[in-house]
């Protein structure tokens, strides 16, 4: 019995040692996976932040861009009142005090290139490696800040805005498609980052201009953002083995490439995967079926963004309160900042609150738009602080629509369809924004025409009264 007991202890000891040896790699792998997930979450958050940053800044600076081009000889550091121009030195008596060129014009330049990219990209973007796409995004964003900062005409400024649009549109469809190869948590990280771009972009522009920096110096200071995007993409992401090349000559972690024996290509070439992980190209019929299945989410999201950006670019300028300490450009910047704060809060809330009925958000946003439209028309709101609350609420609805739509698309799509589906879903918000641009421009045009007609009508009535009274006033 003694020998048997000793032998059992030896066998038991050997077994425990083997179990410990087997447990160590599992614990190490779990730790490495957790570390990789943290890196990926941080990487996608920064990519979302940097990708939307230029887009947001251009919208926040829209009022200053238009005003600056109207009075180029102004050398002060403060914002230029939009009602003053070299061609017309008369006082703007309109209660709205809006630019003759709507800020919707800036939004038009900021969204049309994105719309073109998003409509065409899902069917041909797979021909271009991820590294090349990111390089175009970084270069375009950097060039947009420089071109707008040094522009001397409105055409040059709008061309810079177009570059920001190219960067944002291509980046969104690239990085959202890339999330299909990662844990679904990176969708929340990306959405939160894009919301952070709105808040940080609007707040940084507001803060820097309020401290005395000119819009030009502020834009030059922000050229660091595209550099951060490039660094996040190349050095922070830890992609899984099945992901396409996510960096330029940067080796993946051992857990994802060395252990699988997969050779890493350079400069964004396609990754050669084992047969079981290789994805087949979708046929045109399969793509059509995927798009049809997404309509229940894409149509409500388009409506949310239509109402949202009609408010932002069609009504913000008209929601002007003269009896406050804030001048018109400052009020516009505060509107943008509060809107982006609401977007950031709701886009970061996906881990706490999930909303699958996107159509409900669309209805609420449309009601918000109609209320503010009547507020502009009849001027019944007594305080600017009521507008602040409504704009914060608008941002909450818009951000919730965005993050919940992409979560639903990611969760309900088949693995082989997910990359294409995430790319197609990007079209919804851009389509809604584009339709709102046209509507807001028409609203601005009608307002200008009606104001001009009212002026001439008053003039002619005054002449008629003088004729009836034999020239006496």
BELPEWO-V177835 format. One record per backbone hydrogen bond with DSSP energy under -1.0 kcal/mol. NH is the residue of the N-H (numbers start at 1). CO is the residue of the C=O. If there is no record, write none. Layout:
# BELPEWO-V177835
nh co
NH CO
NH CO
This chain:
# BELPEWO-V177835
nh co
5 1
6 2
7 3
8 4
9 5
10 6
11 7
12 8
13 9
14 10
15 11
16 12
17 13
18 14
19 15
20 16
21 17
22 18
23 19
24 20
26 22
27 23
28 24
29 25
30 26
31 27
32 28
33 29
34 30
35 31
36 32
37 33
38 34
39 35
40 36
41 37
42 38
43 39
44 40
45 41
46 42
47 43
48 44
49 45
50 46
51 47
52 48
56 52
57 53
58 54
59 55
60 56
61 57
65 61
66 62
67 63
68 64
69 65
70 66
71 67
74 71
84 81
85 88
105 102
107 103
108 104
109 105
110 106
111 107
112 108
115 111
116 112
117 113
118 114
119 115
120 116
121 117
123 120
124 121
125 121
127 124
128 125
133 129
134 130
135 131
136 132
137 133
138 134
139 135
140 136
141 137
142 138
143 139
144 140
145 141
146 142
147 143
148 144
149 145
150 146
157 153
158 154
159 155
160 156
161 157
162 158
163 159
164 160
165 161
166 162
167 163
168 164
169 165
170 166
171 167
172 168
173 169
174 170
175 171
176 172
177 173
178 174
179 175
180 177
181 178
182 179
186 183
187 184
189 185
190 186
191 187
192 188
193 189
194 190
195 191
196 192
197 193
198 194
199 195
200 196
201 197
202 198
203 199
204 200
205 201
206 202
207 203
208 204
209 205
210 206
211 207
213 208
218 214
219 215
220 216
221 217
222 218
223 220
225 222
228 224
229 225
230 226
231 227
232 228
233 229
234 230
235 231
236 232
237 232
243 240
256 253
257 253
259 254
261 257
262 257
269 266
277 274
287 283
288 284
289 285
290 286
291 287
292 288
293 289
294 290
297 294
298 294
299 295
301 297
302 298
303 299
304 300
305 301
306 302
307 303
308 304
309 305
310 306
311 307
312 308
313 309
314 310
315 311
316 311
319 315
320 318
331 327
332 328
333 329
334 330
335 331
336 332
337 333
338 334
339 335
340 336
341 337
342 338
343 339
344 340
345 341
346 342
347 343
348 344
349 346
352 349
353 349
358 356
360 357
362 358
363 359
364 360
365 361
366 362
367 363
368 364
369 365
370 366
371 367
372 368
373 369
374 370
375 371
376 372
377 373
378 374
379 375
388 384
389 385
390 386
391 387
392 388
393 389
394 390
395 391
396 392
397 393
398 394
399 395
400 396
401 397
402 398
403 399
404 400
405 401
406 402
407 403
408 404
409 405
410 406
411 407
412 408
413 409
417 414
418 414
421 417
422 418
423 419
424 420
425 421
427 424
430 426
431 427
432 428
433 429
434 430
435 431
436 432
437 433
438 434
439 435
440 436
441 437
442 438
443 439
444 440
445 441
446 442
447 443
448 444
449 445
450 446
451 447
452 448
453 449
454 450
455 451
456 452
457 453
458 454
459 455
460 456
461 457
462 458
463 459
464 460
465 461
466 462
467 463
468 464
469 465
470 467
471 466
472 469
